[in-house]
Amino acid sequence: DAGYHAVAPDLFHRAGGGTAPYDDFAQGMPLFAGLDSDEKLLADVDSARRHLHAAGWSDAQIGIVGFCFGGRLSLLVG
């Protein structure tokens, strides 16, 4: 209603996807196994961007935010 459209790409799909509790480091680490290159992560962000373009959003209307791992990815994109 506020005019925003959010996309949350599954960046862990290369390790089989899924989720882990934020406070369970041992369960979360296997999800990072598929994150073996920044280029693949940036390709996932580009796919999300193409999705937003197809929905009618321009680059001037698209932003990226994140914290922790997502913050690093935001810096890579910028």
MODELLER restraints for C-alpha pairs under 7 A, 6 or more apart:
rsr = mdl.restraints
at = mdl.atoms
rsr.add(forms.Gaussian(group=physical.xy_distance, feature=features.Distance(at['CA:7:A'], at['CA:48:A']), mean=6.71, stdev=0.5))
rsr.add(forms.Gaussian(group=physical.xy_distance, feature=features.Distance(at['CA:9:A'], at['CA:48:A']), mean=6.61, stdev=0.5))
rsr.add(forms.Gaussian(group=physical.xy_distance, feature=features.Distance(at['CA:10:A'], at['CA:17:A']), mean=7.00, stdev=0.5))
rsr.add(forms.Gaussian(group=physical.xy_distance, feature=features.Distance(at['CA:11:A'], at['CA:41:A']), mean=6.90, stdev=0.5))
rsr.add(forms.Gaussian(group=physical.xy_distance, feature=features.Distance(at['CA:11:A'], at['CA:44:A']), mean=6.89, stdev=0.5))
rsr.add(forms.Gaussian(group=physical.xy_distance, feature=features.Distance(at['CA:12:A'], at['CA:31:A']), mean=5.79, stdev=0.5))
rsr.add(forms.Gaussian(group=physical.xy_distance, feature=features.Distance(at['CA:12:A'], at['CA:32:A']), mean=6.75, stdev=0.5))
rsr.add(forms.Gaussian(group=physical.xy_distance, feature=features.Distance(at['CA:12:A'], at['CA:34:A']), mean=6.56, stdev=0.5))
rsr.add(forms.Gaussian(group=physical.xy_distance, feature=features.Distance(at['CA:14:A'], at['CA:34:A']), mean=4.68, stdev=0.5))
rsr.add(forms.Gaussian(group=physical.xy_distance, feature=features.Distance(at['CA:15:A'], at['CA:31:A']), mean=5.50, stdev=0.5))
rsr.add(forms.Gaussian(group=physical.xy_distance, feature=features.Distance(at['CA:15:A'], at['CA:33:A']), mean=5.85, stdev=0.5))
rsr.add(forms.Gaussian(group=physical.xy_distance, feature=features.Distance(at['CA:15:A'], at['CA:34:A']), mean=4.56, stdev=0.5))
rsr.add(forms.Gaussian(group=physical.xy_distance, feature=features.Distance(at['CA:17:A'], at['CA:31:A']), mean=6.92, stdev=0.5))
rsr.add(forms.Gaussian(group=physical.xy_distance, feature=features.Distance(at['CA:20:A'], at['CA:27:A']), mean=5.91, stdev=0.5))
rsr.add(forms.Gaussian(group=physical.xy_distance, feature=features.Distance(at['CA:20:A'], at['CA:28:A']), mean=5.21, stdev=0.5))
rsr.add(forms.Gaussian(group=physical.xy_distance, feature=features.Distance(at['CA:42:A'], at['CA:77:A']), mean=6.95, stdev=0.5))
rsr.add(forms.Gaussian(group=physical.xy_distance, feature=features.Distance(at['CA:64:A'], at['CA:74:A']), mean=6.02, stdev=0.5))
rsr.add(forms.Gaussian(group=physical.xy_distance, feature=features.Distance(at['CA:65:A'], at['CA:71:A']), mean=6.65, stdev=0.5))
rsr.add(forms.Gaussian(group=physical.xy_distance, feature=features.Distance(at['CA:65:A'], at['CA:74:A']), mean=5.94, stdev=0.5))
rsr.add(forms.Gaussian(group=physical.xy_distance, feature=features.Distance(at['CA:66:A'], at['CA:74:A']), mean=6.18, stdev=0.5))
